[in-house]
């Protein structure tokens, strides 16, 4: 599952730093648990696609994280929406 994703990518530090920076001006994104979820979703995406993380994907993910609020979406649904968007509109990401 996404929450069980091992964060062991070569550039995992970059993912963690970007996760921390994601929409830092919004209170909900400063929650350490949400920050960890962003990091795990990005890591899961990179592993699924067998690619290195590219800076900026965190900002592409952010609106899908915001969709989780009301009603709350499962992590898998959030991931699938993000994956489909990137696949369709940012195929080289």
PDB file of N, CA, C and O in Angstrom:
ATOM      1  N   UNK A   1       0.831  -1.192   0.000  1.00  0.00           N
ATOM      2  CA  UNK A   1       0.000   0.000   0.000  1.00  0.00           C
ATOM      3  C   UNK A   1       0.872   1.251   0.000  1.00  0.00           C
ATOM      4  O   UNK A   1       2.072   1.183   0.265  1.00  0.00           O
ATOM      5  N   UNK A   2       0.269   2.370  -0.293  1.00  0.00           N
ATOM      6  CA  UNK A   2       1.005   3.634  -0.379  1.00  0.00           C
ATOM      7  C   UNK A   2       1.638   3.990   0.962  1.00  0.00           C
ATOM      8  O   UNK A   2       2.797   4.402   1.015  1.00  0.00           O
ATOM      9  N   UNK A   3       0.885   3.833   2.035  1.00  0.00           N
ATOM     10  CA  UNK A   3       1.418   4.205   3.364  1.00  0.00           C
ATOM     11  C   UNK A   3       2.548   3.291   3.820  1.00  0.00           C
ATOM     12  O   UNK A   3       3.307   3.652   4.720  1.00  0.00           O
ATOM     13  N   UNK A   4       2.670   2.112   3.211  1.00  0.00           N
ATOM     14  CA  UNK A   4       3.748   1.180   3.548  1.00  0.00           C
ATOM     15  C   UNK A   4       4.963   1.346   2.637  1.00  0.00           C
ATOM     16  O   UNK A   4       5.936   0.603   2.759  1.00  0.00           O
ATOM     17  N   UNK A   5       4.911   2.303   1.739  1.00  0.00           N
ATOM     18  CA  UNK A   5       5.995   2.517   0.785  1.00  0.00           C
ATOM     19  C   UNK A   5       7.294   2.846   1.501  1.00  0.00           C
ATOM     20  O   UNK A   5       7.347   3.756   2.328  1.00  0.00           O
ATOM     21  N   UNK A   6       8.332   2.103   1.179  1.00  0.00           N
ATOM     22  CA  UNK A   6       9.657   2.372   1.728  1.00  0.00           C
ATOM     23  C   UNK A   6      10.234   3.581   1.001  1.00  0.00           C
ATOM     24  O   UNK A   6      10.255   3.629  -0.229  1.00  0.00           O
ATOM     25  N   UNK A   7      10.692   4.539   1.764  1.00  0.00           N
ATOM     26  CA  UNK A   7      11.250   5.761   1.188  1.00  0.00           C
ATOM     27  C   UNK A   7      12.760   5.597   1.043  1.00  0.00           C
ATOM     28  O   UNK A   7      13.538   6.042   1.887  1.00  0.00           O
ATOM     29  N   UNK A   8      13.149   4.949  -0.047  1.00  0.00           N
ATOM     30  CA  UNK A   8      14.552   4.600  -0.237  1.00  0.00           C
ATOM     31  C   UNK A   8      15.067   4.928  -1.640  1.00  0.00           C
ATOM     32  O   UNK A   8      16.009   4.298  -2.121  1.00  0.00           O
ATOM     33  N   UNK A   9      14.453   5.903  -2.288  1.00  0.00           N
ATOM     34  CA  UNK A   9      14.908   6.303  -3.626  1.00  0.00           C
ATOM     35  C   UNK A   9      16.287   6.961  -3.511  1.00  0.00           C
ATOM     36  O   UNK A   9      16.653   7.477  -2.455  1.00  0.00           O
ATOM     37  N   UNK A  10      17.041   6.934  -4.606  1.00  0.00           N
ATOM     38  CA  UNK A  10      18.364   7.568  -4.613  1.00  0.00           C
ATOM     39  C   UNK A  10      18.287   9.040  -4.221  1.00  0.00           C
ATOM     40  O   UNK A  10      19.165   9.558  -3.531  1.00  0.00           O
ATOM     41  N   UNK A  11      17.227   9.702  -4.671  1.00  0.00           N
ATOM     42  CA  UNK A  11      17.090  11.136  -4.375  1.00  0.00           C
ATOM     43  C   UNK A  11      15.936  11.384  -3.396  1.00  0.00           C
ATOM     44  O   UNK A  11      15.192  12.357  -3.522  1.00  0.00           O
ATOM     45  N   UNK A  12      15.806  10.484  -2.422  1.00  0.00           N
ATOM     46  CA  UNK A  12      14.723  10.586  -1.431  1.00  0.00           C
ATOM     47  C   UNK A  12      14.795  11.890  -0.644  1.00  0.00           C
ATOM     48  O   UNK A  12      13.764  12.444  -0.262  1.00  0.00           O
ATOM     49  N   UNK A  13      15.997  12.376  -0.404  1.00  0.00           N
ATOM     50  CA  UNK A  13      16.146  13.639   0.329  1.00  0.00           C
ATOM     51  C   UNK A  13      15.445  14.770  -0.422  1.00  0.00           C
ATOM     52  O   UNK A  13      14.802  15.619   0.195  1.00  0.00           O
ATOM     53  N   UNK A  14      15.565  14.786  -1.740  1.00  0.00           N
ATOM     54  CA  UNK A  14      14.916  15.824  -2.557  1.00  0.00           C
ATOM     55  C   UNK A  14      13.396  15.704  -2.431  1.00  0.00           C
ATOM     56  O   UNK A  14      12.698  16.713  -2.338  1.00  0.00           O
ATOM     57  N   UNK A  15      12.893  14.484  -2.429  1.00  0.00           N
ATOM     58  CA  UNK A  15      11.452  14.260  -2.277  1.00  0.00           C
ATOM     59  C   UNK A  15      10.990  14.792  -0.923  1.00  0.00           C
ATOM     60  O   UNK A  15       9.977  15.486  -0.841  1.00  0.00           O
ATOM     61  N   UNK A  16      11.724  14.470   0.129  1.00  0.00           N
ATOM     62  CA  UNK A  16      11.341  14.928   1.469  1.00  0.00           C
ATOM     63  C   UNK A  16      11.357  16.450   1.569  1.00  0.00           C
ATOM     64  O   UNK A  16      10.454  17.044   2.158  1.00  0.00           O
ATOM     65  N   UNK A  17      12.374  17.076   1.000  1.00  0.00           N
ATOM     66  CA  UNK A  17      12.459  18.538   1.035  1.00  0.00           C
ATOM     67  C   UNK A  17      11.301  19.152   0.251  1.00  0.00           C
ATOM     68  O   UNK A  17      10.684  20.112   0.713  1.00  0.00           O
ATOM     69  N   UNK A  18      11.001  18.613  -0.919  1.00  0.00           N
ATOM     70  CA  UNK A  18       9.882  19.128  -1.709  1.00  0.00           C
ATOM     71  C   UNK A  18       8.556  18.899  -0.997  1.00  0.00           C
ATOM     72  O   UNK A  18       7.676  19.759  -1.038  1.00  0.00           O
ATOM     73  N   UNK A  19       8.404  17.752  -0.347  1.00  0.00           N
ATOM     74  CA  UNK A  19       7.165  17.476   0.396  1.00  0.00           C
ATOM     75  C   UNK A  19       6.969  18.524   1.495  1.00  0.00           C
ATOM     76  O   UNK A  19       5.854  18.988   1.737  1.00  0.00           O
ATOM     77  N   UNK A  20       8.045  18.878   2.138  1.00  0.00           N
ATOM     78  CA  UNK A  20       7.981  19.886   3.210  1.00  0.00           C
ATOM     79  C   UNK A  20       7.633  21.271   2.646  1.00  0.00           C
ATOM     80  O   UNK A  20       6.937  22.045   3.302  1.00  0.00           O
ATOM     81  N   UNK A  21       8.102  21.582   1.461  1.00  0.00           N
ATOM     82  CA  UNK A  21       7.855  22.885   0.827  1.00  0.00           C
ATOM     83  C   UNK A  21       6.473  23.011   0.196  1.00  0.00           C
ATOM     84  O   UNK A  21       6.002  24.120  -0.057  1.00  0.00           O
ATOM     85  N   UNK A  22       5.828  21.886  -0.057  1.00  0.00           N
ATOM     86  CA  UNK A  22       4.557  21.889  -0.783  1.00  0.00           C
ATOM     87  C   UNK A  22       3.516  22.748  -0.074  1.00  0.00           C
ATOM     88  O   UNK A  22       3.118  22.469   1.058  1.00  0.00           O
ATOM     89  N   UNK A  23       3.091  23.787  -0.760  1.00  0.00           N
ATOM     90  CA  UNK A  23       2.034  24.686  -0.255  1.00  0.00           C
ATOM     91  C   UNK A  23       2.224  25.022   1.221  1.00  0.00           C
ATOM     92  O   UNK A  23       1.265  25.006   1.993  1.00  0.00           O
ATOM     93  N   UNK A  24       3.455  25.325   1.612  1.00  0.00           N
ATOM     94  CA  UNK A  24       3.785  25.586   3.013  1.00  0.00           C
ATOM     95  C   UNK A  24       3.018  26.782   3.571  1.00  0.00           C
ATOM     96  O   UNK A  24       2.944  26.967   4.785  1.00  0.00           O
ATOM     97  N   UNK A  25       2.453  27.583   2.687  1.00  0.00           N
ATOM     98  CA  UNK A  25       1.668  28.728   3.154  1.00  0.00           C
ATOM     99  C   UNK A  25       0.286  28.307   3.656  1.00  0.00           C
ATOM    100  O   UNK A  25      -0.407  29.105   4.288  1.00  0.00           O
ATOM    101  N   UNK A  26      -0.120  27.075   3.387  1.00  0.00           N
ATOM    102  CA  UNK A  26      -1.414  26.565   3.841  1.00  0.00           C
ATOM    103  C   UNK A  26      -1.230  25.690   5.075  1.00  0.00           C
ATOM    104  O   UNK A  26      -0.421  24.763   5.074  1.00  0.00           O
ATOM    105  N   UNK A  27      -1.979  25.988   6.114  1.00  0.00           N
ATOM    106  CA  UNK A  27      -1.837  25.305   7.402  1.00  0.00           C
ATOM    107  C   UNK A  27      -1.905  23.780   7.275  1.00  0.00           C
ATOM    108  O   UNK A  27      -1.091  23.071   7.867  1.00  0.00           O
ATOM    109  N   UNK A  28      -2.873  23.277   6.505  1.00  0.00           N
ATOM    110  CA  UNK A  28      -3.038  21.825   6.418  1.00  0.00           C
ATOM    111  C   UNK A  28      -1.816  21.119   5.833  1.00  0.00           C
ATOM    112  O   UNK A  28      -1.564  19.957   6.149  1.00  0.00           O
ATOM    113  N   UNK A  29      -1.067  21.802   4.995  1.00  0.00           N
ATOM    114  CA  UNK A  29       0.123  21.195   4.397  1.00  0.00           C
ATOM    115  C   UNK A  29       1.318  21.205   5.347  1.00  0.00           C
ATOM    116  O   UNK A  29       2.325  20.550   5.080  1.00  0.00           O
ATOM    117  N   UNK A  30       1.217  21.936   6.444  1.00  0.00           N
ATOM    118  CA  UNK A  30       2.296  21.950   7.438  1.00  0.00           C
ATOM    119  C   UNK A  30       2.156  20.824   8.450  1.00  0.00           C
ATOM    120  O   UNK A  30       2.993  20.676   9.340  1.00  0.00           O
ATOM    121  N   UNK A  31       1.106  20.034   8.317  1.00  0.00           N
ATOM    122  CA  UNK A  31       0.881  18.886   9.192  1.00  0.00           C
ATOM    123  C   UNK A  31       1.917  17.809   8.853  1.00  0.00           C
ATOM    124  O   UNK A  31       1.991  17.372   7.704  1.00  0.00           O
ATOM    125  N   UNK A  32       2.714  17.376   9.829  1.00  0.00           N
ATOM    126  CA  UNK A  32       3.753  16.363   9.556  1.00  0.00           C
ATOM    127  C   UNK A  32       3.195  15.071   8.938  1.00  0.00           C
ATOM    128  O   UNK A  32       3.862  14.434   8.122  1.00  0.00           O
ATOM    129  N   UNK A  33       1.987  14.693   9.325  1.00  0.00           N
ATOM    130  CA  UNK A  33       1.393  13.474   8.768  1.00  0.00           C
ATOM    131  C   UNK A  33       1.073  13.652   7.277  1.00  0.00           C
ATOM    132  O   UNK A  33       1.273  12.735   6.481  1.00  0.00           O
ATOM    133  N   UNK A  34       0.580  14.830   6.912  1.00  0.00           N
ATOM    134  CA  UNK A  34       0.290  15.103   5.505  1.00  0.00           C
ATOM    135  C   UNK A  34       1.584  15.225   4.705  1.00  0.00           C
ATOM    136  O   UNK A  34       1.663  14.772   3.564  1.00  0.00           O
ATOM    137  N   UNK A  35       2.582  15.833   5.307  1.00  0.00           N
ATOM    138  CA  UNK A  35       3.900  15.947   4.673  1.00  0.00           C
ATOM    139  C   UNK A  35       4.463  14.553   4.367  1.00  0.00           C
ATOM    140  O   UNK A  35       5.026  14.325   3.296  1.00  0.00           O
ATOM    141  N   UNK A  36       4.306  13.640   5.303  1.00  0.00           N
ATOM    142  CA  UNK A  36       4.767  12.269   5.103  1.00  0.00           C
ATOM    143  C   UNK A  36       3.967  11.595   3.985  1.00  0.00           C
ATOM    144  O   UNK A  36       4.533  10.866   3.170  1.00  0.00           O
ATOM    145  N   UNK A  37       2.670  11.833   3.945  1.00  0.00           N
ATOM    146  CA  UNK A  37       1.839  11.254   2.889  1.00  0.00           C
ATOM    147  C   UNK A  37       2.267  11.777   1.522  1.00  0.00           C
ATOM    148  O   UNK A  37       2.346  11.005   0.567  1.00  0.00           O
ATOM    149  N   UNK A  38       2.541  13.061   1.416  1.00  0.00           N
ATOM    150  CA  UNK A  38       3.012  13.640   0.141  1.00  0.00           C
ATOM    151  C   UNK A  38       4.298  12.941  -0.284  1.00  0.00           C
ATOM    152  O   UNK A  38       4.447  12.553  -1.443  1.00  0.00           O
ATOM    153  N   UNK A  39       5.214  12.783   0.646  1.00  0.00           N
ATOM    154  CA  UNK A  39       6.486  12.113   0.355  1.00  0.00           C
ATOM    155  C   UNK A  39       6.250  10.670  -0.106  1.00  0.00           C
ATOM    156  O   UNK A  39       6.879  10.209  -1.058  1.00  0.00           O
ATOM    157  N   UNK A  40       5.359   9.973   0.562  1.00  0.00           N
ATOM    158  CA  UNK A  40       5.091   8.573   0.198  1.00  0.00           C
ATOM    159  C   UNK A  40       4.369   8.464  -1.139  1.00  0.00           C
ATOM    160  O   UNK A  40       4.665   7.565  -1.926  1.00  0.00           O
ATOM    161  N   UNK A  41       3.426   9.365  -1.409  1.00  0.00           N
ATOM    162  CA  UNK A  41       2.738   9.346  -2.701  1.00  0.00           C
ATOM    163  C   UNK A  41       3.712   9.599  -3.846  1.00  0.00           C
ATOM    164  O   UNK A  41       3.645   8.933  -4.879  1.00  0.00           O
ATOM    165  N   UNK A  42       4.618  10.560  -3.664  1.00  0.00           N
ATOM    166  CA  UNK A  42       5.611  10.866  -4.695  1.00  0.00           C
ATOM    167  C   UNK A  42       6.577   9.695  -4.888  1.00  0.00           C
ATOM    168  O   UNK A  42       6.934   9.352  -6.015  1.00  0.00           O
ATOM    169  N   UNK A  43       6.989   9.098  -3.790  1.00  0.00           N
ATOM    170  CA  UNK A  43       7.895   7.948  -3.855  1.00  0.00           C
ATOM    171  C   UNK A  43       7.202   6.772  -4.550  1.00  0.00           C
ATOM    172  O   UNK A  43       7.787   6.120  -5.415  1.00  0.00           O
ATOM    173  N   UNK A  44       5.959   6.510  -4.164  1.00  0.00           N
ATOM    174  CA  UNK A  44       5.181   5.427  -4.770  1.00  0.00           C
ATOM    175  C   UNK A  44       5.030   5.656  -6.274  1.00  0.00           C
ATOM    176  O   UNK A  44       5.155   4.720  -7.063  1.00  0.00           O
ATOM    177  N   UNK A  45       4.764   6.886  -6.661  1.00  0.00           N
ATOM    178  CA  UNK A  45       4.631   7.230  -8.080  1.00  0.00           C
ATOM    179  C   UNK A  45       5.932   6.923  -8.830  1.00  0.00           C
ATOM    180  O   UNK A  45       5.917   6.275  -9.876  1.00  0.00           O
ATOM    181  N   UNK A  46       7.037   7.390  -8.290  1.00  0.00           N
ATOM    182  CA  UNK A  46       8.329   7.170  -8.956  1.00  0.00           C
ATOM    183  C   UNK A  46       8.667   5.686  -9.067  1.00  0.00           C
ATOM    184  O   UNK A  46       9.176   5.236 -10.093  1.00  0.00           O
ATOM    185  N   UNK A  47       8.385   4.938  -8.019  1.00  0.00           N
ATOM    186  CA  UNK A  47       8.648   3.499  -8.062  1.00  0.00           C
ATOM    187  C   UNK A  47       7.733   2.812  -9.071  1.00  0.00           C
ATOM    188  O   UNK A  47       8.171   1.932  -9.812  1.00  0.00           O
ATOM    189  N   UNK A  48       6.479   3.207  -9.100  1.00  0.00           N
ATOM    190  CA  UNK A  48       5.511   2.604 -10.031  1.00  0.00           C
ATOM    191  C   UNK A  48       5.920   2.858 -11.470  1.00  0.00           C
ATOM    192  O   UNK A  48       5.783   1.979 -12.320  1.00  0.00           O
ATOM    193  N   UNK A  49       6.431   4.082 -11.754  1.00  0.00           N
ATOM    194  CA  UNK A  49       6.837   4.451 -13.110  1.00  0.00           C
ATOM    195  C   UNK A  49       8.298   4.083 -13.399  1.00  0.00           C
ATOM    196  O   UNK A  49       8.754   4.192 -14.538  1.00  0.00           O
ATOM    197  N   UNK A  50       9.027   3.648 -12.370  1.00  0.00           N
ATOM    198  CA  UNK A  50      10.454   3.330 -12.491  1.00  0.00           C
ATOM    199  C   UNK A  50      11.241   4.527 -13.017  1.00  0.00           C
ATOM    200  O   UNK A  50      12.017   4.416 -13.966  1.00  0.00           O
ATOM    201  N   UNK A  51      11.017   5.682 -12.371  1.00  0.00           N
ATOM    202  CA  UNK A  51      11.709   6.921 -12.748  1.00  0.00           C
ATOM    203  C   UNK A  51      12.302   7.572 -11.506  1.00  0.00           C
ATOM    204  O   UNK A  51      11.942   7.250 -10.374  1.00  0.00           O
ATOM    205  N   UNK A  52      13.229   8.505 -11.757  1.00  0.00           N
ATOM    206  CA  UNK A  52      13.735   9.338 -10.670  1.00  0.00           C
ATOM    207  C   UNK A  52      12.746  10.474 -10.453  1.00  0.00           C
ATOM    208  O   UNK A  52      12.092  10.936 -11.388  1.00  0.00           O
ATOM    209  N   UNK A  53      12.652  10.910  -9.218  1.00  0.00           N
ATOM    210  CA  UNK A  53      11.774  12.040  -8.892  1.00  0.00           C
ATOM    211  C   UNK A  53      12.244  13.297  -9.608  1.00  0.00           C
ATOM    212  O   UNK A  53      13.443  13.569  -9.683  1.00  0.00           O
ATOM    213  N   UNK A  54      11.299  14.056 -10.132  1.00  0.00           N
ATOM    214  CA  UNK A  54      11.601  15.331 -10.776  1.00  0.00           C
ATOM    215  C   UNK A  54      10.971  16.441  -9.950  1.00  0.00           C
ATOM    216  O   UNK A  54       9.779  16.414  -9.644  1.00  0.00           O
ATOM    217  N   UNK A  55      11.803  17.423  -9.593  1.00  0.00           N
ATOM    218  CA  UNK A  55      11.299  18.526  -8.784  1.00  0.00           C
ATOM    219  C   UNK A  55      10.112  19.184  -9.465  1.00  0.00           C
ATOM    220  O   UNK A  55      10.090  19.366 -10.683  1.00  0.00           O
ATOM    221  N   UNK A  56       9.129  19.534  -8.652  1.00  0.00           N
ATOM    222  CA  UNK A  56       7.926  20.166  -9.159  1.00  0.00           C
ATOM    223  C   UNK A  56       6.729  19.237  -9.156  1.00  0.00           C
ATOM    224  O   UNK A  56       5.588  19.698  -9.175  1.00  0.00           O
ATOM    225  N   UNK A  57       6.973  17.919  -9.132  1.00  0.00           N
ATOM    226  CA  UNK A  57       5.852  16.987  -9.085  1.00  0.00           C
ATOM    227  C   UNK A  57       5.026  17.179  -7.808  1.00  0.00           C
ATOM    228  O   UNK A  57       3.827  16.899  -7.783  1.00  0.00           O
ATOM    229  N   UNK A  58       5.684  17.657  -6.756  1.00  0.00           N
ATOM    230  CA  UNK A  58       4.955  17.918  -5.510  1.00  0.00           C
ATOM    231  C   UNK A  58       3.865  18.962  -5.709  1.00  0.00           C
ATOM    232  O   UNK A  58       2.789  18.856  -5.121  1.00  0.00           O
ATOM    233  N   UNK A  59       4.137  19.972  -6.537  1.00  0.00           N
ATOM    234  CA  UNK A  59       3.133  21.011  -6.787  1.00  0.00           C
ATOM    235  C   UNK A  59       2.023  20.500  -7.700  1.00  0.00           C
ATOM    236  O   UNK A  59       0.892  20.982  -7.627  1.00  0.00           O
ATOM    237  N   UNK A  60       2.329  19.540  -8.551  1.00  0.00           N
ATOM    238  CA  UNK A  60       1.295  18.912  -9.376  1.00  0.00           C
ATOM    239  C   UNK A  60       0.395  18.049  -8.482  1.00  0.00           C
ATOM    240  O   UNK A  60      -0.815  17.979  -8.696  1.00  0.00           O
ATOM    241  N   UNK A  61       0.982  17.406  -7.502  1.00  0.00           N
ATOM    242  CA  UNK A  61       0.232  16.559  -6.575  1.00  0.00           C
ATOM    243  C   UNK A  61      -0.660  17.369  -5.633  1.00  0.00           C
ATOM    244  O   UNK A  61      -1.726  16.894  -5.242  1.00  0.00           O
ATOM    245  N   UNK A  62      -0.248  18.570  -5.265  1.00  0.00           N
ATOM    246  CA  UNK A  62      -0.933  19.370  -4.239  1.00  0.00           C
ATOM    247  C   UNK A  62      -2.448  19.506  -4.448  1.00  0.00           C
ATOM    248  O   UNK A  62      -3.194  19.293  -3.493  1.00  0.00           O
ATOM    249  N   UNK A  63      -2.936  19.846  -5.635  1.00  0.00           N
ATOM    250  CA  UNK A  63      -4.396  19.969  -5.793  1.00  0.00           C
ATOM    251  C   UNK A  63      -5.140  18.654  -5.527  1.00  0.00           C
ATOM    252  O   UNK A  63      -6.277  18.666  -5.056  1.00  0.00           O
ATOM    253  N   UNK A  64      -4.502  17.536  -5.828  1.00  0.00           N
ATOM    254  CA  UNK A  64      -5.140  16.243  -5.581  1.00  0.00           C
ATOM    255  C   UNK A  64      -5.182  15.944  -4.086  1.00  0.00           C
ATOM    256  O   UNK A  64      -6.107  15.290  -3.604  1.00  0.00           O
ATOM    257  N   UNK A  65      -4.185  16.421  -3.360  1.00  0.00           N
ATOM    258  CA  UNK A  65      -4.188  16.310  -1.894  1.00  0.00           C
ATOM    259  C   UNK A  65      -5.345  17.148  -1.337  1.00  0.00           C
ATOM    260  O   UNK A  65      -6.028  16.730  -0.402  1.00  0.00           O
ATOM    261  N   UNK A  66      -5.553  18.310  -1.907  1.00  0.00           N
ATOM    262  CA  UNK A  66      -6.625  19.189  -1.437  1.00  0.00           C
ATOM    263  C   UNK A  66      -8.007  18.577  -1.692  1.00  0.00           C
ATOM    264  O   UNK A  66      -8.953  18.879  -0.965  1.00  0.00           O
ATOM    265  N   UNK A  67      -8.133  17.740  -2.693  1.00  0.00           N
ATOM    266  CA  UNK A  67      -9.401  17.066  -2.972  1.00  0.00           C
ATOM    267  C   UNK A  67      -9.771  16.053  -1.892  1.00  0.00           C
ATOM    268  O   UNK A  67     -10.921  15.621  -1.815  1.00  0.00           O
ATOM    269  N   UNK A  68      -8.815  15.679  -1.070  1.00  0.00           N
ATOM    270  CA  UNK A  68      -9.038  14.658  -0.050  1.00  0.00           C
ATOM    271  C   UNK A  68      -9.924  15.141   1.093  1.00  0.00           C
ATOM    272  O   UNK A  68     -10.383  14.327   1.895  1.00  0.00           O
ATOM    273  N   UNK A  69     -10.172  16.436   1.184  1.00  0.00           N
ATOM    274  CA  UNK A  69     -10.842  17.004   2.354  1.00  0.00           C
ATOM    275  C   UNK A  69     -12.290  16.564   2.544  1.00  0.00           C
ATOM    276  O   UNK A  69     -12.573  15.787   3.457  1.00  0.00           O
ATOM    277  N   UNK A  70     -13.196  17.028   1.727  1.00  0.00           N
ATOM    278  CA  UNK A  70     -14.626  16.756   1.912  1.00  0.00           C
ATOM    279  C   UNK A  70     -15.271  16.307   0.624  1.00  0.00           C
ATOM    280  O   UNK A  70     -15.346  17.113  -0.303  1.00  0.00           O
ATOM    281  N   UNK A  71     -15.729  15.116   0.500  1.00  0.00           N
ATOM    282  CA  UNK A  71     -15.509  14.019   1.452  1.00  0.00           C
ATOM    283  C   UNK A  71     -14.084  13.499   1.320  1.00  0.00           C
ATOM    284  O   UNK A  71     -13.445  13.667   0.281  1.00  0.00           O
ATOM    285  N   UNK A  72     -13.608  12.885   2.348  1.00  0.00           N
ATOM    286  CA  UNK A  72     -12.238  12.367   2.353  1.00  0.00           C
ATOM    287  C   UNK A  72     -12.075  11.271   1.303  1.00  0.00           C
ATOM    288  O   UNK A  72     -12.845  10.311   1.263  1.00  0.00           O
ATOM    289  N   UNK A  73     -11.082  11.426   0.473  1.00  0.00           N
ATOM    290  CA  UNK A  73     -10.766  10.402  -0.535  1.00  0.00           C
ATOM    291  C   UNK A  73      -9.708   9.462   0.011  1.00  0.00           C
ATOM    292  O   UNK A  73      -8.807   9.898   0.727  1.00  0.00           O
ATOM    293  N   UNK A  74      -9.801   8.191  -0.312  1.00  0.00           N
ATOM    294  CA  UNK A  74      -8.740   7.254   0.089  1.00  0.00           C
ATOM    295  C   UNK A  74      -7.419   7.609  -0.617  1.00  0.00           C
ATOM    296  O   UNK A  74      -7.415   8.218  -1.687  1.00  0.00           O
ATOM    297  N   UNK A  75      -6.320   7.219  -0.002  1.00  0.00           N
ATOM    298  CA  UNK A  75      -4.995   7.480  -0.586  1.00  0.00           C
ATOM    299  C   UNK A  75      -4.892   6.937  -2.005  1.00  0.00           C
ATOM    300  O   UNK A  75      -4.323   7.582  -2.886  1.00  0.00           O
ATOM    301  N   UNK A  76      -5.447   5.742  -2.221  1.00  0.00           N
ATOM    302  CA  UNK A  76      -5.370   5.117  -3.544  1.00  0.00           C
ATOM    303  C   UNK A  76      -6.088   5.926  -4.609  1.00  0.00           C
ATOM    304  O   UNK A  76      -5.608   6.031  -5.738  1.00  0.00           O
ATOM    305  N   UNK A  77      -7.229   6.498  -4.262  1.00  0.00           N
ATOM    306  CA  UNK A  77      -7.969   7.329  -5.212  1.00  0.00           C
ATOM    307  C   UNK A  77      -7.189   8.601  -5.523  1.00  0.00           C
ATOM    308  O   UNK A  77      -7.099   9.016  -6.678  1.00  0.00           O
ATOM    309  N   UNK A  78      -6.628   9.214  -4.491  1.00  0.00           N
ATOM    310  CA  UNK A  78      -5.806  10.412  -4.680  1.00  0.00           C
ATOM    311  C   UNK A  78      -4.645  10.089  -5.611  1.00  0.00           C
ATOM    312  O   UNK A  78      -4.358  10.848  -6.537  1.00  0.00           O
ATOM    313  N   UNK A  79      -3.977   8.966  -5.367  1.00  0.00           N
ATOM    314  CA  UNK A  79      -2.856   8.557  -6.203  1.00  0.00           C
ATOM    315  C   UNK A  79      -3.300   8.327  -7.645  1.00  0.00           C
ATOM    316  O   UNK A  79      -2.647   8.793  -8.578  1.00  0.00           O
ATOM    317  N   UNK A  80      -4.401   7.614  -7.829  1.00  0.00           N
ATOM    318  CA  UNK A  80      -4.867   7.305  -9.184  1.00  0.00           C
ATOM    319  C   UNK A  80      -5.226   8.563  -9.968  1.00  0.00           C
ATOM    320  O   UNK A  80      -4.947   8.641 -11.164  1.00  0.00           O
ATOM    321  N   UNK A  81      -5.832   9.535  -9.321  1.00  0.00           N
ATOM    322  CA  UNK A  81      -6.145  10.807  -9.983  1.00  0.00           C
ATOM    323  C   UNK A  81      -4.859  11.524 -10.406  1.00  0.00           C
ATOM    324  O   UNK A  81      -4.743  11.999 -11.535  1.00  0.00           O
ATOM    325  N   UNK A  82      -3.899  11.595  -9.480  1.00  0.00           N
ATOM    326  CA  UNK A  82      -2.601  12.224  -9.763  1.00  0.00           C
ATOM    327  C   UNK A  82      -1.894  11.494 -10.905  1.00  0.00           C
ATOM    328  O   UNK A  82      -1.411  12.123 -11.846  1.00  0.00           O
ATOM    329  N   UNK A  83      -1.835  10.175 -10.818  1.00  0.00           N
ATOM    330  CA  UNK A  83      -1.159   9.358 -11.829  1.00  0.00           C
ATOM    331  C   UNK A  83      -1.778   9.593 -13.206  1.00  0.00           C
ATOM    332  O   UNK A  83      -1.063   9.805 -14.186  1.00  0.00           O
ATOM    333  N   UNK A  84      -3.103   9.554 -13.276  1.00  0.00           N
ATOM    334  CA  UNK A  84      -3.796   9.733 -14.553  1.00  0.00           C
ATOM    335  C   UNK A  84      -3.558  11.128 -15.129  1.00  0.00           C
ATOM    336  O   UNK A  84      -3.378  11.280 -16.337  1.00  0.00           O
ATOM    337  N   UNK A  85      -3.557  12.145 -14.269  1.00  0.00           N
ATOM    338  CA  UNK A  85      -3.320  13.514 -14.725  1.00  0.00           C
ATOM    339  C   UNK A  85      -1.918  13.652 -15.317  1.00  0.00           C
ATOM    340  O   UNK A  85      -1.748  14.175 -16.418  1.00  0.00           O
ATOM    341  N   UNK A  86      -0.927  13.180 -14.580  1.00  0.00           N
ATOM    342  CA  UNK A  86       0.464  13.286 -15.056  1.00  0.00           C
ATOM    343  C   UNK A  86       0.640  12.478 -16.337  1.00  0.00           C
ATOM    344  O   UNK A  86       1.281  12.938 -17.282  1.00  0.00           O
ATOM    345  N   UNK A  87       0.077  11.288 -16.366  1.00  0.00           N
ATOM    346  CA  UNK A  87       0.194  10.431 -17.548  1.00  0.00           C
ATOM    347  C   UNK A  87      -0.407  11.090 -18.785  1.00  0.00           C
ATOM    348  O   UNK A  87       0.133  10.980 -19.886  1.00  0.00           O
ATOM    349  N   UNK A  88      -1.527  11.775 -18.590  1.00  0.00           N
ATOM    350  CA  UNK A  88      -2.243  12.393 -19.711  1.00  0.00           C
ATOM    351  C   UNK A  88      -1.658  13.741 -20.131  1.00  0.00           C
ATOM    352  O   UNK A  88      -1.489  14.010 -21.321  1.00  0.00           O
ATOM    353  N   UNK A  89      -1.351  14.583 -19.145  1.00  0.00           N
ATOM    354  CA  UNK A  89      -0.982  15.962 -19.463  1.00  0.00           C
ATOM    355  C   UNK A  89       0.514  16.265 -19.321  1.00  0.00           C
ATOM    356  O   UNK A  89       0.987  17.265 -19.860  1.00  0.00           O
ATOM    357  N   UNK A  90       1.253  15.436 -18.620  1.00  0.00           N
ATOM    358  CA  UNK A  90       2.696  15.634 -18.438  1.00  0.00           C
ATOM    359  C   UNK A  90       3.424  14.312 -18.706  1.00  0.00           C
ATOM    360  O   UNK A  90       4.113  13.800 -17.823  1.00  0.00           O
ATOM    361  N   UNK A  91       3.282  13.768 -19.887  1.00  0.00           N
ATOM    362  CA  UNK A  91       3.802  12.414 -20.143  1.00  0.00           C
ATOM    363  C   UNK A  91       5.310  12.267 -19.983  1.00  0.00           C
ATOM    364  O   UNK A  91       5.798  11.146 -19.845  1.00  0.00           O
ATOM    365  N   UNK A  92       6.052  13.350 -19.996  1.00  0.00           N
ATOM    366  CA  UNK A  92       7.511  13.266 -19.860  1.00  0.00           C
ATOM    367  C   UNK A  92       7.975  13.542 -18.444  1.00  0.00           C
ATOM    368  O   UNK A  92       9.175  13.640 -18.189  1.00  0.00           O
ATOM    369  N   UNK A  93       7.029  13.669 -17.519  1.00  0.00           N
ATOM    370  CA  UNK A  93       7.389  13.960 -16.116  1.00  0.00           C
ATOM    371  C   UNK A  93       7.803  12.688 -15.401  1.00  0.00           C
ATOM    372  O   UNK A  93       8.139  12.727 -14.217  1.00  0.00           O
TER     373      UNK A  93
END
